[in-house]
Amino acid sequence: MIWPIPLFGSLPLDWKQKVAFSVALLHNPKIIFFGLSQQEGVDPIYRRQFWEMIYREATKGSTIL
């Protein structure tokens, strides 16, 4: 699904990061490059959920760098 730019632009930072991470996973990559700077300014609850998404992908066989 293609997100209209105004809709994506109005999302909170943590949701933008979840959407970006989810889009990166659409093609089932073997390696995912992830920058820790993406976690700055994110609510601690959403940060935990985001890390759970990362751990889940790692258990499926993706390498997270």
C-alpha positions as CSV (number, residue, x, y, z in Angstrom):
1,M,0.0,0.0,0.0
2,I,1.4,3.4,-0.9
3,W,0.9,6.0,1.8
4,P,0.0,9.5,0.7
5,I,2.7,11.9,1.8
6,P,0.4,14.2,3.9
7,L,-0.8,11.2,5.9
8,F,2.7,9.9,6.6
9,G,3.9,13.4,7.5
10,S,1.2,13.8,10.1
11,L,2.2,10.6,12.0
12,P,4.1,10.8,15.3
13,L,7.8,10.0,15.1
14,D,7.4,6.5,16.6
15,W,4.7,5.5,14.1
16,K,6.8,6.8,11.2
17,Q,9.6,4.5,12.4
18,K,7.3,1.5,12.7
19,V,6.0,2.2,9.2
20,A,9.5,2.6,7.8
21,F,10.6,-0.6,9.4
22,S,7.6,-2.5,8.2
23,V,8.1,-1.3,4.7
24,A,11.7,-2.5,4.9
25,L,10.5,-5.9,5.8
26,L,8.1,-6.3,2.9
27,H,10.6,-8.2,0.7
28,N,11.8,-10.4,3.6
29,P,15.4,-9.2,3.6
30,K,18.2,-11.4,5.0
31,I,20.1,-8.3,6.3
32,I,18.5,-5.2,7.9
33,F,20.7,-2.2,8.6
34,F,19.3,-0.3,11.6
35,G,20.6,2.9,13.1
36,L,20.2,3.5,16.8
37,S,19.7,7.2,16.2
38,Q,16.2,6.2,15.0
39,Q,15.3,5.7,18.6
40,E,15.9,9.3,19.7
41,G,12.8,11.1,20.9
42,V,10.6,8.0,20.9
43,D,8.3,7.2,23.8
44,P,9.7,4.4,25.9
45,I,6.6,2.2,25.4
46,Y,6.8,2.5,21.6
47,R,10.6,2.0,21.8
48,R,10.0,-1.4,23.6
49,Q,7.4,-2.4,21.0
50,F,9.8,-1.4,18.2
51,W,12.6,-3.6,19.7
52,E,10.2,-6.5,20.0
53,M,9.5,-6.1,16.3
54,I,13.3,-6.2,15.7
55,Y,13.8,-9.3,17.9
56,R,10.9,-11.1,16.2
57,E,12.5,-10.5,12.8
58,A,15.9,-11.7,14.1
59,T,14.2,-15.0,15.3
60,K,12.8,-15.4,11.8
61,G,16.4,-15.5,10.4
62,S,17.0,-11.9,9.4
63,T,20.4,-10.4,10.5
64,I,20.0,-7.0,12.1
65,L,23.0,-4.6,11.9
